[in-house]
Amino acid sequence: MFGLKKINLCTYSFFRVSSFFSNPFPSFLPEGAALLVSLIGKSVIHQFHFQKPVHCVCFSPDGRKFVITKDNVALMYHAPGKKREFNAFVLDKTYYGPYDETTCIDWTDDSKCFAVGSKDMSTWVFGAERWVNLIYYSLGGHKDAIVACFFEENSLDLYTISQDGALCVWQCDTDLDGLKLRPPKDRAEDKNESVKDLGEEFIEEPTGEEIHGKATTNEQERREKVKYSRAAKYFFNKEGDFNNLTSAAYHKKTHLLVTGFASGIFHLHELPEFNLIHSLSISDQRIATISINCTGDWIAFGCSGLGQLLVWEWQSESYVLKQQGHFNSMVSLAYSPDGQYLVTGGDDGKVKVWNTGSSFCFVTFTEHTSSISAVTFTSTGYVILSASLDGTVRAFDLHRYRNFRTFTSPRPAQFSCLAVDSSGEIISAGSQDSFDVFVWSMQSGRLLDVLSGHEGPISSLCFNPMKSILASASWDKTVRLWDMFDSWRTKETLTLNSDVLVVAFRPDGNELAVAALDGQITFWDHENAVQMGSIEGRHDLQMGRKELDKITAKQAAKSKSFTTLCYSADGQSILAGGLSKFVCIYHVKEQILMKKFEISCNLSLDAMEEYLDRRKMTEFGSMALIDDGAGDEDGVAIALPGVKRGKFTKKTFNPGSVWAATTTEGLLIYSLDSGLIFDPFELDIDITPSSVRKVLSQKEYTMAIVMAFRLNEKKLIQEVIETVPFDIVCSSLPELYVEKVLEFLASAFETSHHLEFYLTWAQRLLMLHGQKLKTRSGKLLPVIQFLQKSIQRHFEDVSKLCEWNRYNIKYALAISQQRGMKRPAETSVSEEELEDSNSDYLMEEATTHS
């Protein structure tokens, strides 16, 4: 966990476990870099650099080779195998032919040939081997750039699709079996003749055969060669209703062609007759990519402009999956009390709720009409509150997914922060234009009071979790403490040296953390208005230099500060983040930096590098002043005022062994990877797996559990836990080990099939030791939340199974009654007996299948 009494930086091995609508491997490598990743080990095996941006990559169907395209060149490599190799990327052949950038690749089913489309309106067919009758072939017939090309199943017949909505059907006079392999002697001679010195621009490897295609060939070269003829040409937008064609996918077995357009419309056609199946619109943004599953039933669409992912079942015309991120940046987030859900608010005015287990958004609220400034959960976890610059605070019900309360101020005000008390009955929001704090009642929706006194915009609000105290921070360099039970009078005013940006109470309510504009984090005893300590965090932000900055990064860092704070559950550590690529975790008591997390190394974002690239400086100024979106084929990109190539931000975090951050790259979740570390507890030389089993065989159950946890090997602990009788052990277990057993039970719920067994363990431990654990609730909060999350997930699964079986049984009874099957009175089953027997049976079934 975060709060270790003995600070050991080596144990803080955090890793990113989830990333909502962001790349799992950040694009921190320069253009043209490639990573070979093991999907089993989830690790990078090999790195390679192609020197220039890669347009597309495609593996052959047999998995032995893959082709990548850069500029107007196609490079074919031997695919990496399962054995260890010094160089996993071995170049086989280099293909030249197109005169402009390549756009797409497709292979034949037997991996003998592949086709490459280009922006020069041509499509090239190349042989993967040196065939006698097919080395290369050039196809024209289009008036715009090629978007996609597809081979027919088990054939050399080809379909080519261009950006202007034209489809050409090409027939080949030769089957795949008709390709003749050239003898090795002839191939060696051709290789020596074809190698030419074209400069270092395209040289990728010292070895590899080069094939140079020609758009026009003489009659002698065409003899005894493969020939293509255009069988048909079709047009998608005859009536001119659609924009440019942007993406396409083809399923060879079902002959299904799916095409997407810039207007958000997609078509389904059956080839080669070009019969329209149906045409639908999924959005008003361009469809960037399309993919079809192996059976041809589901179609996936990706819209980069909206961050949208759709999976469409075309036969029943229904959605299988529909996910969409925030259109603009996410600016705030909050965890639910049990840690199962995350709520985020964005500049697009949407409030989204995410499931941390599946990483999917399951509900989106769109009632706000302006940017969201703050979001939070109530203590029950079933109500979400959001504050917006549109002048409203809204409450959303997670049971019915509706906005059931809307709080407004007497005069229009833009709310910049939000807080709710521990009971969930008092709502407060701070205004950035009237400098007031508004207080409402959740139950009645009435405005209770307006707290005045600040002389600047309200930047942050926070309720004391244990007392009726509200802390408000403002740009007037003060933090005011308001007593809820004393008619909201100002109990204390804390004065700082700079504008206050954020405040946060420790979970036990005895300490207040304050972050100011000068980069300092100060800790206060708010009861006595005494400063307990401070952390100088300005140097830990390490901001880079923006391309248009006139000062160095070192000088710019002096004006940086933290904009968000969050205590860990035990209150011993604090997370801090701001307008930087770093998130810092500090030890509160020692006031030292324990760990600094680098959220991103994405060089496409501005201010990521400490020094400017002098190659981008010209005699007329920086090249960054040039609008990259002007003249783009997808339209002119209109940048927001003051924003250049993205703005890196981070907002709220969550306590416990898991924390989250909203960034320019998406919603990121980090977790403490404690499973990879050998962490014994009070280990002795006599404690070994054999000695633990020996004690277990002697029926000294309590001693066996204590020894197993001291060795701290998960498999051994599971073996001991599943062997000992819980009735005897739970009452005699030392208090120090109760927490460790609960933590193990929470993790065991994720993988074990013995659901009822572990539930009984948890129930018995909490019943016997609940009062003692309550006195240490602050330190045990992460463990209890972890246990609650695991049990809640199983409860949802079992309840769904119960409801489904009850429905099936009722349906079967109704059908039998309709058919006139009368049951004897002595065998009739009541509704209550049916529910009791069904629940017992389903609990056994859920234990088996969970």
N, C-alpha and C positions, 0 to 999 in steps of 0.2 A: 504494500500500500504506500501512499504518499508519505505518511508521517512515521518514519522510522526513528526510534530513539537514538540509535547509533547510525549516523549518516554514512552510508556507503554508496558512493556514486555508481559503482559497478552494478549494483542491483537495479538501477533505474534503466532497464532495457526496454524502453517503450518502442512500439512499432505501430504503423498505421494499419488498422484492421478493416477499415471501411472508408469508402470515398463515394459520396453520393453525387453522381453525374460528374465525375472527374476521373482522369486517367489513373489506373492503379500504379503505373510507372510514370512518374512525372517526366515531362519533356525537357529534362535538364541538359540533355546532350545536344550538341550543335547539329545543324542541318546535315543530313546524309549519314548520321550515325545509326547503327542498328544494334539491337540487343537480341541474343538468343536466350530464351527464357524457358525454364523447366516448369511445366504446369503442375507436375507432381510435387516437386520440391519448392515451388514458388520462389525460385531464385534465378539470378542471371548467371548463365553458364559461360557465355562468350560475348565479347563486344567487338564490333567491326565498324569501319568508317568507309563509306562509299564516296567521300569527297564532295559530293553534290547532292541536292535534295532528291529523294526517291519518290517517284510518282505512284507506283503501285508494285506489289509483289504477289506472286501466285505460285503455290506448290503444284507439282505435277500430280495427277491422280494416283500414281503408284508410289508417291512419296519419296522418290529417289533424287529428284532435282527440283529446283525452284528458279523462277525468272524474276528479276527486278528490272525496272526501267528508270532511267534518269536521263534528262535531256531528250535526245533522239536516239538513244542507245539502249539495247536490251542485253542484259548480262545473265547468262545461265550458269548456276552454281550446282555443285553436288550437295544434296541435302545432308545435314549432319546426322550421323547414325547414333546407335546406342553405345558404341565403344568410345573410349577416350581418344581425342585427337588433339594434336598440337594446334592446328588451324582448322576450325570447324567450317570455314567458308573457303572452298576450293573452286576457283573459276574454271569452267569447262569451255564455254564459247562466248564470244562477243559478237553481237549482231548489229549491223548498220543497215539503214534503209530509209526510215522516215527523215524528212527534212525539218520537222518541227517537234515539239514536245510530245511524248507518248502519253496516252490517257487510260488504256485498259489492256488487259491480258486475258486470254482464255486458252485452255488446253483441250486437245482431243481426249477421248476416253481412254485410249491405250497409251497416252503420253508420248506419241511419236512426233506430234507437231504442236505448235502453238501459234496463236494469232495476236498481233499487237496493233492497236488503234492509235491514231495520231491526230494532232490538231491540224495537220496539213491536209485533212480530209481524205487520207488514204489509210488502208488497212493492209498489213503485211502478214503473210503466212510463212513461217520459218519451220524448217525441220530440226527436231531435237538431235537427230543423227544426220550423217552425210548420206542422204538418199540420192540414188541415181536420178530419179525423175522429179525430185522436189528438194531444192535447196532454199529457195525463197520465191515468193509470188506476191505481186503488188495488185491491190484492188482499189479502184476509184469509184466514181459514180455518185459521190456526195458533194454538197455545196456548203457544208459547214463541218465543224470539228466532230470527230467520232467520239461518241459517249460510251458505247459498249459494243462488243462483238462476241458472238456465241457460236460454237460448233454444234451441229446437230448430233444426236446420240449415235455413237458408233459410225461416224461418217465424217468426211471432210467438207460436207456442205456447211455453209457459213451464213450467219445473219449479222449484218452491220447496221448500227443505229447512229444517226447523227444528231447534233444539237438542234437543228431546225425541224426535227420531227419526221425524218425520212427513214424508212426501213428498206434495206436492200436484201434480197434473197439470192444467194450465190450457190450454184450447183457445180460440183466437181465431177469430172469424167472418170475419176479413179477412186476405188475403194481404199480403205486403210490397209487391207491386205495386199493391195497392188503396189505399195511402196517397196522399192528395191534398195537394199543396202549396198553401198559402194565398197569394193574390196579394200582391205587395209593399205595396200601399196598405193592405190590411187588417192586415197584420203591423205596419206602422208605427203604425196606430191602436191596436192591441192593446198595443203596447209602451208607448205614452204612458199608456194607461189602467192598465197593470199596475204601473207604477213607484210604489212606496210608500216612505215614509220609515220604515225599521225600526230606526233608530239605527246607530251606528258598529260595532256588534258583528259584523255580517255583511257590511259593506261591504268588498269586496275590491279593486275597481277603480272608477274614476269612470265607466266605460262598461260596458255589458253588459246584456242583457235579463234580466228576472226573470220566472219562471213560478211561480205559487203554486197548488199543488194542494189539492184539497179531498177529504176522505174520503167525503163524501156529496154527491151532486148531485141536482138535481130531474129530473123526467121530460123536460122540454123540452131540457135540456142533453144527455140521453142519446140523443136522436134523431139518426140518421145518424152515430153515433159507433161507434168500435170497441168490441166487447163481448167479454168473457171469460166462460167458464163452466168450472167445475171438472169435469173428466172422471173423475177417480179420486183416491183418497187411500190411501196405503200407509203401513205402519209397520215400522220396522226391528227394534225390540226388543219384539215382541209378548210374548215369554216373560219379559221383564224381566231378561235375563241381562247386558245391557250398560249401561254408563254413558252419559252425555250424548254426543251426536254433536258432534264438535269441528271437523271439516273435511270437505270434499268437492271432487271434481273430475269434470268430464264431458267426454267426447270425442264430439263431434257426429257425426263420420263413422261411427264404429263403434257409436254409441249405448251407450257404456260409461260407467256411473256408478260411481265409487269413493268410498266414505265411510269416514272414520276416527272412532274413538271414544276416549273418555278412558281406557279400559282397555287400549289398545294393539291392539285388534282392528280389522281393516278388512274391508269387504264389497265385492264386485264384483257389480253388477246390470246386466241388459240392459233398457233402456227402449224403448218405454213400457210393456211388459208386466210389468216389475218381476220378471224371472226372475233368481234367485240363481245366479251362476256359481260362486263359492266364497267362503269366509270363512276368514281366517287371522289369526294374532296374531304381531306382530313384536316386541313388548316388553310390559312392564307399565306403561309410561308413556303419557300422552296423545299422540296424533298431532296435531301442531300444524298441519301443512300438507301438501297433496298436489298433485302436478302430473303430467300425462300428456304424453308426447312426441307429436310431430306425427303419427306413424303409428299411435299407440294401442297399441304393443307393450310399452313400458316405462312403469312407474309409479314415481315418486319420492316417498318419504315422509320427512318431517322431524319428529323428536321433540326439542323444545326442552329437556325435562327431562334427557335423557341426552346432548344434543349429538350426536344420531344422524342419519345420512343413509343412506337405503336406496334402491336402484334395483332394482325387481322386474320380471322378465319373466313376466307372468301366464300366458301360454299354456304355457310349459314349467315354470312354478312354480319358478324358480331365481333366484338373486341375480346381478345384473349388477355391482353395486357395493354395498359395505357399509362405511361409515365411521362411527366414533364417537370423539369426543374424551373427555377425562377428565371424569368426573362432577363432581369437585371441582377445586380449583385445582391447576395444575402447579407443583411446587416445585423440581424439579431437571432438568437436561438435560446432555447431553454429545454432542459430535461424534464420528463415526468418524474414524480416521486419514486416510482418503482424502476425507473431506468429503461423501460420498454419502448418509450416513444420520445421523439424529438420534435419540437415545433420550431419552425423558422419563419422569419418575416423578411421580405425583400423590398427593394426599391420599386418593384412592379405593383405593389399594393396587395400582394397575395400572402396568405398565411397557409403554410403547408405543414402537415403532420406526417412524420416518417416513422416507420417501424425499424428499430435498431437491429433487429434480428435478420430481417430480409432486405434491408436498405431500400425499401419501396415506400413511396408516398401513397397513403391510402385515402386521404381526404384533403381537399383544397378549398379554402374559404376566400371568396372574392368580393366581399361586401365593401371593403375599404376602397376609397377612390384616390388615395395618394400613398406615398411611401410609408412603410411600416417602420416605426422607430424603436419599438420594444415589444417583446412577447414574454409570457410567463404562464406557468401552470398554477392552479390552486393546490392546496395540500391534499385534496382528495384525488387529484390526477384526472378528473373527468371534466374539468372546465379549463378552457384556455382563454387568456385575456391578451388583447393586443391594443397597442396605442399607435396612432398614426398622425401624420402631418395634416390629414384632412379634418382634424378637430374632433375626432371621436375616439372613444375607448369602447371596444366591443368584447362581449363575452360569448364564447362558443361552447356548445354542448357536444361532447364526444359520444353521447349515447344516441342522439337523434341527428347529429351533424347539422346543427342550425345555429344561427345567431339569435340568442334569446334575450340579450340585454345590450342596449346601446347607451353609453354615458356621454353626455355633452356638457359643455360649460355655458354659463349665461351669455357670455360674449365669445365670438369665434376665437379660438386659440389653437396653436400648433403644439401638440404634445410630443415631447422629446424623450420622456422616460416614464416608467411604470413600476408599481410595486403593489403587492397584495399581502395582507397580514397572514399569520399562521392559521387562523380560523377560516380564512377565505371569505369573510364577510365585509371587510373594509378594503376599498380600492382607492388608490391614490395615483395621480398623474401630474407630472410637472410640465409647465409651459415654457417655451423658449422665447415668447414675444411679450407676454404680460408679467413674467417673473413670479407667477403664483403657483401654488400647489393645490389641486382640487381633490376633494375627498368625497367618495360616494358610498352608498350602501348597496351591497350585492343583492340583498333580498328584495328591497323596494325599488332600487334604481334611482333613488333620490340623491340630490347633491346635499351632503351633510355640512360641509364647510369649505371655505376658501382660505388657505393659509398664505398670508402676505408677510413680507419682511425682507425677502431677498432683493438685491439691487441689480441682479443680472440674470441671464437665462438659467433655468434649472437644468442641470446636466445629468443628475442621477438621484434615484430614490431607493431606499432600502429599509424594510421593517426589521426590527429586532425579533429573531425567532422565539425568544423566551419572554419578552416583555412587550408592553404596549408603547414602544418607542419607534418613531419614524425619523430617519436621518435623511436630510435633503442637502445636496451639494449644488453649488452655483458657481458661475463665473465671477462672482463678486468676492472670491477668495475666502468664503466662509462655508462651514457645515453647520446646519441648524438641527437640533434634536427637539422633536415635538412629542409631547405627552398626550396620548390618545385619551386617557382617563381624566385628564385635567383640562378639559375643554380645549385641547390642542394648543396649549400654551407652549412657548419656547422654553424648554427646560435648560438648554445649554447652547452656546454658540462657540464653535471652534474656529479660530482664525489661522489661516495659512499664509505662506509667502507668495503663492501664485494661484491662478485660477484652478478650481477643483473640477476634475473631470468625472470621477467615479468614486463611490463609497460601497463598502461591503462589510456586513457583520460576520463575525466568526460564528460557527454553528451553535456554540453554547451561549452566544449573546454577550460575552464579557469583553469583547475587543472589537474595535472598529478600524478598518483599513481604509486609507484615503490616498488616491493617486491624483497628483497635481500636474499642471502644465510644465513645471520645471523638471519633470522626469522622476521626482521623488515619490516613494511610497512610504507613508507614515502610519504608525500604529498608535491608537489612542485608547486609554481607559476612559470611556465616555461618561462613566458615573462621576469621576472626579475631574474630568477635563484635563487629564495629564497625558502628555505624549510619552509612550513607552519605548519607542524606537523608530528608526527610519532606514530605508534602503535607497541607495542612489542607483537607479536603474537606467539612467540615460545612456550610459556607455554599452549596455547590454543589447540595445536595439540594433545598432550597427546598420543604419540605413545606407543604401547605395546612392549613387549620384544619378539624377535624372538627366536625360539627354538635353534638356533645355535649361538646366540649372546653371547659374552663373557662379556658384560657390562649390567648394569641394564637399565630398560626403562627410568628412570629419567635421566641417563647420556646420553642415546641415543637421547632423545628429544632435547638436546642442539644442535645437528647437523641438526635438521629438519627445514623446511622452507616451505613457500607457493609457489606453482608453477603456480597458476592462480589467476587472479583478474578480477572482473567485477563490474562496478557501477550499481546502480539502475537507473531507468529512470529519477528520479528527482535529482539524484546526491547526495542525503543526506546519502545514505548507500552504503556499498561496501561488496561484497561477496568475500571470500578468501578460497581456498582449496589447499591441497597438498597431499603428500604421507601419508595420515592419514585417519582414519575412520570418522573424523569430518570435517564439513564445517561451517565456522564462518561468521556471519554477524556483521559488525561494523558500528557504527554511526560515520561519518567522522568528523563532527564538534566537537562533544564531545569526540571523540577518545576512545570510550568504546565498550566493547563487548555487543551486544544486544541479540544475540541468537546463540546457538551452536547446530547444527544438527548432530546427530549420524546416519551416512548413513547405517551402518550395525552392527549387533551383531553376525555375523556368526562366530562361534568358529572353523569352519573347515578351515578358513583362518589363515595364520600365523600372528603373532604379534598383535593378538586381545586382549590378556590378559596381564596385567601388570607384573605378576609374573609367572615363569615357574612352570609346574606341576612336582613335585619331583618324582611322581610315574613313570614318563617316563625316569628317570635317572637310569642307571645300572652301574655296576662296569666296563663295557667296554665303557661307554659313553652314549650319549643321543640316545633314540630309534628313534629320528627324522632323524638320519643318514641312517636308513633303507629305501630303496626304496619301497614304498607301492605298486607300479605298477608291480613289478617283480613277475612273476608267476601267474598273474591274468588270468582269463579265457578268457578275451577279448583281451589279448595280453599285451605286455610290454609297459607301458606308458613312453615315452621318455620326460623327463622334460627339459625345457629350461635352459641354463646355468645361474646359479645364482638365479634361481627361485625355491621356495619350497612352494608347496600348495597354489599357487595363489599370486598375487601381487596387493595390493589395490591401485588404482589410481583414481584421479579425474581431470577433465580438465576444459572446458569452461562452463560458465553459461550465463543466459539470464536475462536482466532487467525486471522490472515490477512486477506484483503480482504472477508471475510464474517463476520458474527457474529450470534448468536441470543440471544433472551431469553425466559424464561417469565414471563408477566404475567397479570393478571386477565383481560385481553381475549384471551388465547390465546398460542400459540407464534409469535413474530415473528422473521423473518429480515431482516437489513439487509445491503446490499451497497454497495461503493464504486462509484459511477457514474462510471467513468473514460472511458466512451465519449462523453460529452457535452462533454468539455473538450479544447481544443487544447493539447497539452502537448509541444512540440518539445524535442529533446534536443541540446544543443550546436549550435544552429542558426546557420548562417552566411548572409550575404547572397547568396552564390553558389549556395546549395542551393535549387533549385526543381524542380517536377515535370518540366519540360522538360530540365533539366540531368541529372536522374537517368536519364531515358530515353536521353539522348545517351550517357552513360557506359555504359549497358547495351548500346546498339547497338555500342559499341566493344569489347565483350566484356571489360570490366574489371568482373568480376562481384562481387568482394569490395568494391570501392569503391562499386558501385551499391547493394549491400545496406546498407553503412554510411551512405550518403547518404539512403537511403529511411527508415532508422530515425531519423536525425537530424531529418528533416522530420516523421516520425511520423504519416503519413496511412495509414490501414489499407488502403484500396483500392490505393494505390501500393505498399505493402509486399507485398501479395498478388500484385500483378502482377510485381514483381521476383522474389519467392521462387519463383513458378511458372515463371519463365523461365530462371533460372540453373541450371547443373548442380551438384547438391549434392556430387558427388565432389570437385570442385575447391574449392568454397567452404568446406566444413566444416572442412578442415584449416587454411586460411589465415585464418579468421575471428578477429578480435581477441576476447580473453577477455571484454571489457566488453560485447560485443554478443551473446555466446552466451546470456546470460540473457534478453535482449530477444527473441531468435529463439525460445527455448523458450516464453516467455510468449505470443508470437504464435501458435505452433503449437498451444498449448493452446486458445486461443480459436478458431482456424481449424477444429479438430475439431468444433466445435458446428454449423457451417454448411456447410462445404465438402464436396463429393462426392469429392474426391481423397484418399480414406482411406489407401490404400497409399503414395501419394506423401509425405504428411506423416508417416506412420509411419516411412518410411525416413529422412526428415530428422531426426526425433527420435532414432532409433536411432544414426545416424551421429554426431550431436552428442554424445550421451551416451557413446558409445564413445571418442571422441577427446578429450573434455574432462572426462570423469567424475572423474578424480583431482583436477584443479584445482577443480572445482565442489564436491567433497566438503569442501574446506577452508573453504568459505563456506556450508555446509549450513544454518546457522541463518537467514541472510538469504534463501536461495533456497527455503526451505521452502514458502511460499505458492505459488510458481511450480510447484514439483515436485508439490505436492498438486493444483493445478489441472490439470496435465498428466495425472497419474495418474487423476483423476476422469473426464476426457474419454475417455481410452483405455479405462478400465474400462467405461464406458457402451457404447461401440462393441463391446467384446468380448462383453458380455452379449447385445447385439442379434444379432451375427453367430453366436454359439454357438447361440442359439435357432433361427436360420434353418438352421444346419447340422444340428442334431438333427432338425428337422422334415423336411428334405429326405432325410436318411438314412432316416428312418422311412418316407417315401413310397416311396423306391426299394426298400427291403426288402419293403414291402407289395406293390408291383407284381411283384417277383420271386416272392414267395410265391404270389400269385394265378396267375401264369403257370405255375408248377410244378404247381399243383393242376389246371389245365386240360390238363395233359399235354404242354405245349409244351417239348420237349427242345432244349436249346441245344447246338451242336457243341462238341467239346472244345477246338478251337483258338480259339473265341470266348468261352470261359468267363473270367469276371473274378473274381479273388480278393477277399476282404474288404479286405485291405490296399490293393490297387490302387484299389478302389472308394472307400475313405476318402480316399486321396491326391488322386485326380481330383476327387472331390466337394468337398474343402476348397478346392482351387484355384478351382474354378468358383464356389463360394459366396463366396469372398473378392471375386471380381469383381462378383458380384451385390450384395453388401453395399456395395461401393464405389459402385455405381450408385444404390442406393436409400437409402443412409444420409443 
